[in-house]
Amino acid sequence: MLDKVFPVHNSDNQSWRVGFSYLVALSVLFIDQFTKLLAERFLLVPGRRVPVISGFDFFNLFYIKNPGGAWGILAGYRIFFIVVAIIVSIVCVWLIHSYYRESFIFPIALVLGGALGNLLDRFITTGGVVDFLDFGFYSVRWPTFNFADFFLTVATFWLIFIIFKAEFSSSDDC
């Protein structure tokens, strides 16, 4: 199955694919870091919820420093998250350079950019990752997140879809 999901690359357009992948990853990193900088600059009061649309509590800007993962899970395990982000980044770079599959170019680049965005936060600050996007209805809230988390989540679901699609299409060939 993995050879259908990760077939060996065709070197004809490898430089284009690699360049595009890094451009996407750097764009994600820039968007993530720039928006975190804006959040720190303008939402510096932790716990202050700023509605994006006045009178509508569905989407707010809410500045926090998250020392863990989603929901603050594994708070205090900064080194663990740094190691995981480094491993994920290395695997993404290896995939970008070693395998060819058009449908993987974009999501792998999103994962790389998102992993680097949160990794940079963990290296720069001891307080954790800057989160500021807050969704929910009144007291029922989704965990506050940032653009690196958003791109990582989109890429993860995209990759799962590609893998399942490859699995089901290979079973039809039998």
C-alpha positions in Angstrom: 0.0 0.0 0.0 2.7 2.5 0.9 4.2 2.3 -2.6 0.8 3.5 -3.9 0.7 6.4 -1.4 4.5 7.2 -1.5 5.7 6.2 -5.0 9.4 6.9 -5.8 9.8 10.3 -7.4 10.2 11.3 -11.0 13.2 13.6 -11.2 11.9 15.5 -14.2 10.1 18.1 -12.0 11.8 17.6 -8.7 13.4 21.1 -8.5 10.0 22.7 -9.1 8.3 20.4 -6.5 11.0 21.1 -3.9 11.0 24.8 -4.5 7.2 25.0 -4.4 7.1 22.9 -1.2 9.6 25.2 0.5 7.7 28.3 -0.7 4.5 26.9 0.8 6.2 26.0 4.1 7.9 29.4 4.4 4.5 31.1 3.6 2.8 29.1 6.4 5.7 30.0 8.8 5.5 33.7 7.9 1.7 33.8 8.3 1.9 31.9 11.6 4.7 34.1 13.1 3.3 37.4 11.8 -0.1 36.7 13.3 1.4 35.6 16.6 3.4 38.8 16.6 0.2 40.8 16.1 -1.6 38.8 18.8 1.2 39.5 21.3 1.4 43.2 20.3 -2.4 43.9 20.4 -3.8 41.2 22.7 -1.2 41.3 25.4 -3.7 40.9 28.2 -3.9 37.1 28.8 -7.5 35.9 29.1 -9.0 39.0 27.4 -11.5 37.8 24.8 -12.0 40.2 21.9 -15.0 39.4 19.6 -14.2 39.5 15.9 -17.8 40.4 15.3 -19.3 42.6 18.1 -22.2 40.9 19.9 -21.4 37.5 18.3 -19.5 35.1 20.6 -18.7 32.4 18.0 -15.2 33.7 17.0 -12.9 35.7 19.3 -9.3 36.6 19.6 -8.0 35.3 22.9 -4.3 35.6 23.8 -2.7 32.7 25.7 0.7 31.1 26.0 0.1 27.4 25.7 2.9 25.4 27.4 1.6 22.1 26.1 -0.3 20.6 23.2 -4.1 21.0 22.4 -6.1 21.7 25.5 -2.7 22.3 27.3 -2.1 18.5 27.3 1.5 17.6 28.4 2.1 21.1 29.8 5.7 21.3 31.0 7.0 18.8 28.4 8.6 21.5 26.2 11.5 19.3 25.2 9.2 16.6 24.1 7.3 18.9 21.8 10.6 20.3 20.5 11.9 16.8 19.7 8.6 15.8 18.0 8.6 19.0 15.9 12.2 18.4 14.8 11.4 14.8 13.9 8.3 15.8 11.9 10.2 18.6 10.1 13.0 16.1 9.2 10.5 13.6 7.9 8.8 16.3 5.8 12.1 17.4 4.3 12.9 13.8 3.5 9.5 13.3 1.9 9.9 16.5 -0.2 13.2 15.3 -1.5 12.7 11.6 -1.7 9.2 10.9 -3.0 7.0 12.1 -5.8 3.3 12.3 -5.7 1.6 15.5 -6.8 -1.2 15.2 -4.2 1.4 15.1 -1.4 3.2 18.3 -2.3 0.9 20.8 -0.6 -0.1 19.0 2.6 3.5 17.9 3.4 4.6 21.6 3.0 1.7 22.7 5.3 2.9 20.2 7.9 6.5 21.4 7.6 5.5 25.1 7.9 3.2 24.4 10.9 5.7 22.3 12.7 8.4 25.0 12.2 6.0 27.7 13.4 5.3 26.0 16.7 8.9 24.9 17.0 10.1 28.5 16.7 7.7 29.5 19.4 9.1 26.8 21.7 12.7 27.8 21.1 12.1 31.6 21.5 9.8 31.6 24.5 9.8 29.5 27.7 6.1 30.2 28.2 5.0 28.0 25.3 3.2 28.5 22.0 1.2 31.7 21.3 -2.5 30.8 20.7 -5.1 33.3 19.9 -7.9 31.9 17.7 -10.9 31.1 19.8 -14.1 29.4 18.6 -17.2 28.3 20.4 -20.6 29.2 21.8 -20.4 31.1 25.1 -19.0 28.6 27.7 -18.5 25.8 25.2 -15.2 26.6 23.6 -12.8 24.7 21.2 -9.2 24.9 22.4 -7.6 28.2 21.5 -5.1 27.7 18.6 -2.9 29.5 16.1 -2.3 29.3 12.3 0.4 26.7 12.6 -2.1 24.4 14.4 -4.7 25.2 11.7 -2.4 24.3 8.8 -1.2 21.2 10.6 -4.8 20.1 11.1 -5.8 20.8 7.5 -2.8 18.9 6.3 -3.4 15.9 8.5 -6.9 15.5 7.3 -5.8 16.0 3.7 -3.1 13.3 4.1 -5.6 10.9 5.7 -8.0 11.5 2.8 -5.2 10.8 0.3 -4.1 7.6 2.0 -7.6 6.2 2.3 -8.3 7.2 -1.3 -5.1 5.3 -2.4 -6.1 2.3 -0.2 -9.6 2.1 -1.7 -8.5 2.6 -5.3 -5.8 -0.1 -4.9 -8.4 -2.6 -3.5 -10.6 -1.9 -6.6 -7.8 -3.0 -8.8 -7.8 -6.5 -7.4 
